[in-house]
Amino acid sequence: MQRLGHGLGLIDVLHLGNPQVIAAGVVEQAAGVALVDPGPASSLAHLLETLERAGVSPRDIRRLLLTHIHLDHAGATGSLLRLNPRIEVYVSERGAPHLVDPTKLLASATRLYGDDMDRLWGEVLPVPAGNVRPLAGGEHLALDGVHLEVAYTPGHASHHVSYLHPASGTAFVGDVAGIRISGTDYIFPPTPPPDIDLEAWSASLDRVAAWRPARVFLTHFGPSGGVEEHLAGMRERLTYWAEWVRAALERGGAEDALARAFTAAVGTDVRRHFEEGAARRFDQAVGVRYCWGGLARYWRKRQERQ
C-alpha cells in the first residue's frame, strides 16, 4: 500500500495483472479503515493481500465509500460484505437500489462486455439493504474521527458522488475528473453509455473546483495535483470529443464506420503521447470503443428532446 499522508493510502489492485489501471483509496479511521472504490471482484484477492500486508484484515474494513456503482469501481462490494457482513456501504441514493438488486446493472454491463464479463469483473453479489447508506450530496460525514464532505457529481454517471477529505485537501472523484496515468498530463474522459450528460458533467467539474482541493484522487489512476489545470484539461478534451462525435453524426454514415473512425482517431492521439503499454492501460481503464457509444447516445437523446 502506498502511503499518501494524513491517514490516506492507495492500493493498486492490479486489474487483470496490469499496474496503474484501478486505484482503491484507503482512509484510516480510529477503528479500522474505509475503502474508496474497492474495484472489481476479479481483483479482490490482490486487494485483500495488500491490506493484509499492511495489517488490515477483512474484519477491519468498516466502510466502503463508492463514487458510483460501475463494476470497475464497486464490483467487489458484495464479495466484501460476504467476508464482513458489518461493513457499511455509502453510495448515491440513485445507485443504491442497483447494489441491492444488481440485475439491471449486470444487464447493462453485459450489453457492453458480453462474454468477457466474468474475466473482466468477476462475481457480482447483491448487497444487503440494511448495510447501505444512501447519499444525496451535501452531506458532512463523521466516520470514527474522520470528516468527509459529499457532493453529487453526475455527468459520467447519473449516480456519481465525490468525497472531500478536508484534513488533506484530497477529493476522491471517481471518474468525474477523468483518467490520468500518474506522472503524465494526458487526461482521458471516460464516456461509455448509458447516461453521459455533458451539461451535468460541466456542473460537476465546477462543484469539484469549488472545494479548492489540493489534489484529486482518480480511480484511474491515483492522486493528481495542479487541480485547476487538471480540471481545465479534462473539460477541454471532453468538449473536443463531444464535438467530434456531434459533427460525425451530422455528416451521417454507417454507425459502425463512425465508431471505428472515432476509436482510431483517439487511439492515434493516445499513442502520440505514450508508449504502447501505457496506451493499453488507458484503453483497459474504460475502453475507447465504448466512448463513442456514450457520446452518440447523448447527442441523439438531446436531439429527441429538442
TORKOL-4160 file (C-alpha; in steps of 0.2 Angstrom, whole numbers, padded with zeros to 4 digits, m for minus):
306
<pt num="1" X="0000" Y="0000" Z="0000"/>
<pt num="2" X="0006" Y="0017" Z="m0005"/>
<pt num="3" X="0005" Y="0030" Z="0010"/>
<pt num="4" X="m0001" Y="0047" Z="0005"/>
<pt num="5" X="m0001" Y="0055" Z="0022"/>
<pt num="6" X="m0015" Y="0061" Z="0033"/>
<pt num="7" X="m0021" Y="0043" Z="0036"/>
<pt num="8" X="m0024" Y="0040" Z="0017"/>
<pt num="9" X="m0017" Y="0027" Z="0006"/>
<pt num="10" X="m0018" Y="0020" Z="m0011"/>
<pt num="11" X="m0019" Y="0001" Z="m0017"/>
<pt num="12" X="m0016" Y="m0003" Z="m0035"/>
<pt num="13" X="m0027" Y="m0018" Z="m0037"/>
<pt num="14" X="m0018" Y="m0024" Z="m0052"/>
<pt num="15" X="m0033" Y="m0027" Z="m0063"/>
<pt num="16" X="m0030" Y="m0042" Z="m0074"/>
<pt num="17" X="m0012" Y="m0041" Z="m0068"/>
<pt num="18" X="m0009" Y="m0024" Z="m0075"/>
<pt num="19" X="m0002" Y="m0009" Z="m0065"/>
<pt num="20" X="m0010" Y="0008" Z="m0064"/>
<pt num="21" X="m0027" Y="0004" Z="m0070"/>
<pt num="22" X="m0038" Y="0004" Z="m0054"/>
<pt num="23" X="m0033" Y="0013" Z="m0038"/>
<pt num="24" X="m0043" Y="0009" Z="m0022"/>
<pt num="25" X="m0042" Y="0023" Z="m0009"/>
<pt num="26" X="m0039" Y="0019" Z="0009"/>
<pt num="27" X="m0045" Y="0030" Z="0023"/>
<pt num="28" X="m0038" Y="0026" Z="0041"/>
<pt num="29" X="m0051" Y="0028" Z="0055"/>
<pt num="30" X="m0050" Y="0027" Z="0074"/>
<pt num="31" X="m0055" Y="0009" Z="0072"/>
<pt num="32" X="m0052" Y="0000" Z="0056"/>
<pt num="33" X="m0052" Y="0008" Z="0038"/>
<pt num="34" X="m0064" Y="0014" Z="0025"/>
<pt num="35" X="m0060" Y="0009" Z="0006"/>
<pt num="36" X="m0065" Y="0021" Z="m0008"/>
<pt num="37" X="m0070" Y="0011" Z="m0023"/>
<pt num="38" X="m0063" Y="m0006" Z="m0019"/>
<pt num="39" X="m0063" Y="m0011" Z="m0038"/>
<pt num="40" X="m0070" Y="m0027" Z="m0046"/>
<pt num="41" X="m0071" Y="m0044" Z="m0038"/>
<pt num="42" X="m0059" Y="m0050" Z="m0051"/>
<pt num="43" X="m0045" Y="m0040" Z="m0042"/>
<pt num="44" X="m0051" Y="m0044" Z="m0024"/>
<pt num="45" X="m0038" Y="m0056" Z="m0020"/>
<pt num="46" X="m0024" Y="m0044" Z="m0023"/>
<pt num="47" X="m0033" Y="m0030" Z="m0014"/>
<pt num="48" X="m0035" Y="m0041" Z="0002"/>
<pt num="49" X="m0017" Y="m0047" Z="0001"/>
<pt num="50" X="m0011" Y="m0029" Z="0000"/>
<pt num="51" X="m0022" Y="m0025" Z="0015"/>
<pt num="52" X="m0016" Y="m0040" Z="0025"/>
<pt num="53" X="0002" Y="m0035" Z="0022"/>
<pt num="54" X="m0002" Y="m0018" Z="0030"/>
<pt num="55" X="m0010" Y="m0027" Z="0045"/>
<pt num="56" X="m0028" Y="m0024" Z="0039"/>
<pt num="57" X="m0040" Y="m0039" Z="0039"/>
<pt num="58" X="m0057" Y="m0040" Z="0031"/>
<pt num="59" X="m0065" Y="m0038" Z="0048"/>
<pt num="60" X="m0055" Y="m0021" Z="0050"/>
<pt num="61" X="m0064" Y="m0014" Z="0034"/>
<pt num="62" X="m0078" Y="m0004" Z="0042"/>
<pt num="63" X="m0085" Y="0006" Z="0027"/>
<pt num="64" X="m0085" Y="0007" Z="0008"/>
<pt num="65" X="m0086" Y="0024" Z="0000"/>
<pt num="66" X="m0092" Y="0021" Z="m0018"/>
<pt num="67" X="m0091" Y="0036" Z="m0030"/>
<pt num="68" X="m0103" Y="0026" Z="m0042"/>
<pt num="69" X="m0108" Y="0008" Z="m0045"/>
<pt num="70" X="m0099" Y="0004" Z="m0061"/>
<pt num="71" X="m0091" Y="m0013" Z="m0059"/>
<pt num="72" X="m0073" Y="m0007" Z="m0061"/>
<pt num="73" X="m0076" Y="0004" Z="m0045"/>
<pt num="74" X="m0089" Y="m0006" Z="m0035"/>
<pt num="75" X="m0090" Y="m0024" Z="m0042"/>
<pt num="76" X="m0081" Y="m0031" Z="m0026"/>
<pt num="77" X="m0094" Y="m0023" Z="m0014"/>
<pt num="78" X="m0105" Y="m0039" Z="m0012"/>
<pt num="79" X="m0090" Y="m0050" Z="m0010"/>
<pt num="80" X="m0083" Y="m0039" Z="0004"/>
<pt num="81" X="m0099" Y="m0040" Z="0013"/>
<pt num="82" X="m0099" Y="m0059" Z="0012"/>
<pt num="83" X="m0082" Y="m0058" Z="0021"/>
<pt num="84" X="m0088" Y="m0045" Z="0033"/>
<pt num="85" X="m0107" Y="m0043" Z="0035"/>
<pt num="86" X="m0104" Y="m0027" Z="0046"/>
<pt num="87" X="m0097" Y="m0016" Z="0033"/>
<pt num="88" X="m0107" Y="0000" Z="0029"/>
<pt num="89" X="m0109" Y="0005" Z="0011"/>
<pt num="90" X="m0110" Y="0023" Z="0007"/>
<pt num="91" X="m0117" Y="0026" Z="m0011"/>
<pt num="92" X="m0128" Y="0038" Z="m0021"/>
<pt num="93" X="m0146" Y="0036" Z="m0017"/>
<pt num="94" X="m0148" Y="0034" Z="m0036"/>
<pt num="95" X="m0136" Y="0019" Z="m0037"/>
<pt num="96" X="m0141" Y="0011" Z="m0020"/>
<pt num="97" X="m0156" Y="0000" Z="m0027"/>
<pt num="98" X="m0144" Y="m0007" Z="m0040"/>
<pt num="99" X="m0132" Y="m0013" Z="m0027"/>
<pt num="100" X="m0146" Y="m0022" Z="m0018"/>
<pt num="101" X="m0153" Y="m0029" Z="m0034"/>
<pt num="102" X="m0139" Y="m0029" Z="m0047"/>
<pt num="103" X="m0150" Y="m0037" Z="m0061"/>
<pt num="104" X="m0151" Y="m0021" Z="m0071"/>
<pt num="105" X="m0133" Y="m0016" Z="m0068"/>
<pt num="106" X="m0127" Y="m0033" Z="m0074"/>
<pt num="107" X="m0139" Y="m0032" Z="m0089"/>
<pt num="108" X="m0132" Y="m0015" Z="m0094"/>
<pt num="109" X="m0114" Y="m0021" Z="m0092"/>
<pt num="110" X="m0117" Y="m0037" Z="m0102"/>
<pt num="111" X="m0123" Y="m0027" Z="m0117"/>
<pt num="112" X="m0106" Y="m0018" Z="m0117"/>
<pt num="113" X="m0094" Y="m0033" Z="m0112"/>
<pt num="114" X="m0103" Y="m0048" Z="m0117"/>
<pt num="115" X="m0094" Y="m0065" Z="m0114"/>
<pt num="116" X="m0080" Y="m0055" Z="m0106"/>
<pt num="117" X="m0090" Y="m0050" Z="m0091"/>
<pt num="118" X="m0083" Y="m0064" Z="m0079"/>
<pt num="119" X="m0064" Y="m0061" Z="m0085"/>
<pt num="120" X="m0065" Y="m0043" Z="m0083"/>
<pt num="121" X="m0076" Y="m0041" Z="m0067"/>
<pt num="122" X="m0078" Y="m0057" Z="m0058"/>
<pt num="123" X="m0093" Y="m0062" Z="m0047"/>
<pt num="124" X="m0105" Y="m0048" Z="m0043"/>
<pt num="125" X="m0115" Y="m0051" Z="m0027"/>
<pt num="126" X="m0130" Y="m0041" Z="m0020"/>
<pt num="127" X="m0128" Y="m0030" Z="m0005"/>
<pt num="128" X="m0140" Y="m0032" Z="0009"/>
<pt num="129" X="m0151" Y="m0017" Z="0010"/>
<pt num="130" X="m0148" Y="m0014" Z="0029"/>
<pt num="131" X="m0129" Y="m0011" Z="0025"/>
<pt num="132" X="m0132" Y="0003" Z="0013"/>
<pt num="133" X="m0131" Y="0021" Z="0017"/>
<pt num="134" X="m0139" Y="0032" Z="0003"/>
<pt num="135" X="m0131" Y="0049" Z="m0001"/>
<pt num="136" X="m0140" Y="0063" Z="m0010"/>
<pt num="137" X="m0125" Y="0075" Z="m0010"/>
<pt num="138" X="m0121" Y="0089" Z="0003"/>
<pt num="139" X="m0118" Y="0078" Z="0017"/>
<pt num="140" X="m0105" Y="0080" Z="0030"/>
<pt num="141" X="m0099" Y="0063" Z="0037"/>
<pt num="142" X="m0091" Y="0060" Z="0053"/>
<pt num="143" X="m0084" Y="0042" Z="0052"/>
<pt num="144" X="m0074" Y="0037" Z="0068"/>
<pt num="145" X="m0065" Y="0053" Z="0069"/>
<pt num="146" X="m0063" Y="0056" Z="0050"/>
<pt num="147" X="m0073" Y="0070" Z="0042"/>
<pt num="148" X="m0078" Y="0069" Z="0024"/>
<pt num="149" X="m0089" Y="0080" Z="0013"/>
<pt num="150" X="m0100" Y="0073" Z="m0001"/>
<pt num="151" X="m0105" Y="0081" Z="m0017"/>
<pt num="152" X="m0117" Y="0074" Z="m0030"/>
<pt num="153" X="m0106" Y="0074" Z="m0046"/>
<pt num="154" X="m0116" Y="0067" Z="m0061"/>
<pt num="155" X="m0111" Y="0068" Z="m0079"/>
<pt num="156" X="m0101" Y="0052" Z="m0081"/>
<pt num="157" X="m0115" Y="0043" Z="m0072"/>
<pt num="158" X="m0131" Y="0049" Z="m0065"/>
<pt num="159" X="m0127" Y="0040" Z="m0048"/>
<pt num="160" X="m0110" Y="0048" Z="m0046"/>
<pt num="161" X="m0104" Y="0056" Z="m0030"/>
<pt num="162" X="m0087" Y="0063" Z="m0024"/>
<pt num="163" X="m0079" Y="0064" Z="m0007"/>
<pt num="164" X="m0068" Y="0078" Z="0000"/>
<pt num="165" X="m0056" Y="0074" Z="0014"/>
<pt num="166" X="m0053" Y="0091" Z="0021"/>
<pt num="167" X="m0039" Y="0087" Z="0033"/>
<pt num="168" X="m0028" Y="0083" Z="0017"/>
<pt num="169" X="m0037" Y="0093" Z="0004"/>
<pt num="170" X="m0040" Y="0077" Z="m0006"/>
<pt num="171" X="m0055" Y="0075" Z="m0017"/>
<pt num="172" X="m0060" Y="0057" Z="m0021"/>
<pt num="173" X="m0068" Y="0060" Z="m0038"/>
<pt num="174" X="m0070" Y="0043" Z="m0046"/>
<pt num="175" X="m0072" Y="0046" Z="m0065"/>
<pt num="176" X="m0079" Y="0063" Z="m0065"/>
<pt num="177" X="m0061" Y="0071" Z="m0067"/>
<pt num="178" X="m0056" Y="0058" Z="m0080"/>
<pt num="179" X="m0042" Y="0046" Z="m0082"/>
<pt num="180" X="m0024" Y="0051" Z="m0080"/>
<pt num="181" X="m0009" Y="0039" Z="m0078"/>
<pt num="182" X="0002" Y="0046" Z="m0064"/>
<pt num="183" X="0016" Y="0057" Z="m0070"/>
<pt num="184" X="0008" Y="0062" Z="m0086"/>
<pt num="185" X="m0003" Y="0077" Z="m0092"/>
<pt num="186" X="m0014" Y="0067" Z="m0104"/>
<pt num="187" X="m0032" Y="0067" Z="m0097"/>
<pt num="188" X="m0044" Y="0054" Z="m0105"/>
<pt num="189" X="m0063" Y="0057" Z="m0102"/>
<pt num="190" X="m0072" Y="0041" Z="m0099"/>
<pt num="191" X="m0089" Y="0042" Z="m0109"/>
<pt num="192" X="m0097" Y="0025" Z="m0110"/>
<pt num="193" X="m0116" Y="0023" Z="m0111"/>
<pt num="194" X="m0129" Y="0024" Z="m0104"/>
<pt num="195" X="m0130" Y="0041" Z="m0096"/>
<pt num="196" X="m0117" Y="0053" Z="m0101"/>
<pt num="197" X="m0123" Y="0071" Z="m0098"/>
<pt num="198" X="m0112" Y="0085" Z="m0104"/>
<pt num="199" X="m0121" Y="0099" Z="m0095"/>
<pt num="200" X="m0121" Y="0089" Z="m0079"/>
<pt num="201" X="m0103" Y="0085" Z="m0081"/>
<pt num="202" X="m0098" Y="0103" Z="m0083"/>
<pt num="203" X="m0108" Y="0107" Z="m0067"/>
<pt num="204" X="m0099" Y="0093" Z="m0058"/>
<pt num="205" X="m0082" Y="0099" Z="m0063"/>
<pt num="206" X="m0087" Y="0116" Z="m0056"/>
<pt num="207" X="m0093" Y="0108" Z="m0040"/>
<pt num="208" X="m0076" Y="0099" Z="m0038"/>
<pt num="209" X="m0067" Y="0115" Z="m0041"/>
<pt num="210" X="m0077" Y="0125" Z="m0028"/>
<pt num="211" X="m0070" Y="0113" Z="m0015"/>
<pt num="212" X="m0052" Y="0120" Z="m0020"/>
<pt num="213" X="m0044" Y="0103" Z="m0016"/>
<pt num="214" X="m0025" Y="0102" Z="m0015"/>
<pt num="215" X="m0027" Y="0086" Z="m0026"/>
<pt num="216" X="m0039" Y="0074" Z="m0034"/>
<pt num="217" X="m0038" Y="0056" Z="m0032"/>
<pt num="218" X="m0043" Y="0047" Z="m0048"/>
<pt num="219" X="m0048" Y="0029" Z="m0048"/>
<pt num="220" X="m0039" Y="0028" Z="m0064"/>
<pt num="221" X="m0026" Y="0032" Z="m0058"/>
<pt num="222" X="m0021" Y="0039" Z="m0041"/>
<pt num="223" X="m0018" Y="0057" Z="m0035"/>
<pt num="224" X="m0016" Y="0072" Z="m0046"/>
<pt num="225" X="m0010" Y="0089" Z="m0040"/>
<pt num="226" X="m0012" Y="0105" Z="m0051"/>
<pt num="227" X="m0031" Y="0103" Z="m0049"/>
<pt num="228" X="m0036" Y="0119" Z="m0058"/>
<pt num="229" X="m0025" Y="0114" Z="m0073"/>
<pt num="230" X="m0031" Y="0096" Z="m0072"/>
<pt num="231" X="m0050" Y="0101" Z="m0072"/>
<pt num="232" X="m0047" Y="0113" Z="m0087"/>
<pt num="233" X="m0038" Y="0099" Z="m0097"/>
<pt num="234" X="m0052" Y="0087" Z="m0093"/>
<pt num="235" X="m0065" Y="0099" Z="m0099"/>
<pt num="236" X="m0056" Y="0104" Z="m0114"/>
<pt num="237" X="m0054" Y="0086" Z="m0120"/>
<pt num="238" X="m0072" Y="0081" Z="m0116"/>
<pt num="239" X="m0078" Y="0096" Z="m0126"/>
<pt num="240" X="m0067" Y="0091" Z="m0141"/>
<pt num="241" X="m0073" Y="0073" Z="m0141"/>
<pt num="242" X="m0091" Y="0078" Z="m0139"/>
<pt num="243" X="m0090" Y="0090" Z="m0154"/>
<pt num="244" X="m0080" Y="0077" Z="m0164"/>
<pt num="245" X="m0095" Y="0064" Z="m0161"/>
<pt num="246" X="m0108" Y="0078" Z="m0164"/>
<pt num="247" X="m0100" Y="0083" Z="m0181"/>
<pt num="248" X="m0099" Y="0065" Z="m0187"/>
<pt num="249" X="m0117" Y="0061" Z="m0183"/>
<pt num="250" X="m0122" Y="0077" Z="m0193"/>
<pt num="251" X="m0112" Y="0071" Z="m0208"/>
<pt num="252" X="m0120" Y="0054" Z="m0207"/>
<pt num="253" X="m0114" Y="0037" Z="m0212"/>
<pt num="254" X="m0115" Y="0019" Z="m0205"/>
<pt num="255" X="m0114" Y="0018" Z="m0186"/>
<pt num="256" X="m0100" Y="0005" Z="m0186"/>
<pt num="257" X="m0089" Y="0015" Z="m0198"/>
<pt num="258" X="m0091" Y="0031" Z="m0187"/>
<pt num="259" X="m0087" Y="0022" Z="m0171"/>
<pt num="260" X="m0072" Y="0014" Z="m0179"/>
<pt num="261" X="m0066" Y="0031" Z="m0186"/>
<pt num="262" X="m0068" Y="0039" Z="m0168"/>
<pt num="263" X="m0059" Y="0024" Z="m0160"/>
<pt num="264" X="m0045" Y="0025" Z="m0172"/>
<pt num="265" X="m0043" Y="0044" Z="m0170"/>
<pt num="266" X="m0042" Y="0043" Z="m0151"/>
<pt num="267" X="m0030" Y="0028" Z="m0152"/>
<pt num="268" X="m0018" Y="0038" Z="m0163"/>
<pt num="269" X="m0019" Y="0053" Z="m0151"/>
<pt num="270" X="m0015" Y="0042" Z="m0136"/>
<pt num="271" X="m0001" Y="0033" Z="m0144"/>
<pt num="272" X="0007" Y="0050" Z="m0149"/>
<pt num="273" X="0009" Y="0053" Z="m0130"/>
<pt num="274" X="0013" Y="0036" Z="m0123"/>
<pt num="275" X="0022" Y="0020" Z="m0126"/>
<pt num="276" X="0011" Y="0005" Z="m0130"/>
<pt num="277" X="0010" Y="m0002" Z="m0113"/>
<pt num="278" X="0003" Y="0015" Z="m0105"/>
<pt num="279" X="m0008" Y="0017" Z="m0120"/>
<pt num="280" X="m0016" Y="0000" Z="m0116"/>
<pt num="281" X="m0019" Y="0005" Z="m0098"/>
<pt num="282" X="m0029" Y="0019" Z="m0104"/>
<pt num="283" X="m0039" Y="0008" Z="m0115"/>
<pt num="284" X="m0041" Y="m0005" Z="m0101"/>
<pt num="285" X="m0047" Y="0008" Z="m0089"/>
<pt num="286" X="m0063" Y="0012" Z="m0100"/>
<pt num="287" X="m0062" Y="0005" Z="m0117"/>
<pt num="288" X="m0060" Y="0018" Z="m0131"/>
<pt num="289" X="m0073" Y="0009" Z="m0142"/>
<pt num="290" X="m0086" Y="0012" Z="m0129"/>
<pt num="291" X="m0083" Y="0030" Z="m0128"/>
<pt num="292" X="m0091" Y="0033" Z="m0144"/>
<pt num="293" X="m0107" Y="0025" Z="m0139"/>
<pt num="294" X="m0110" Y="0036" Z="m0124"/>
<pt num="295" X="m0107" Y="0052" Z="m0133"/>
<pt num="296" X="m0118" Y="0047" Z="m0148"/>
<pt num="297" X="m0132" Y="0042" Z="m0136"/>
<pt num="298" X="m0131" Y="0059" Z="m0128"/>
<pt num="299" X="m0132" Y="0069" Z="m0144"/>
<pt num="300" X="m0147" Y="0058" Z="m0150"/>
<pt num="301" X="m0156" Y="0060" Z="m0134"/>
<pt num="302" X="m0153" Y="0079" Z="m0134"/>
<pt num="303" X="m0160" Y="0080" Z="m0152"/>
<pt num="304" X="m0175" Y="0070" Z="m0147"/>
<pt num="305" X="m0179" Y="0082" Z="m0133"/>
<pt num="306" X="m0177" Y="0097" Z="m0145"/>
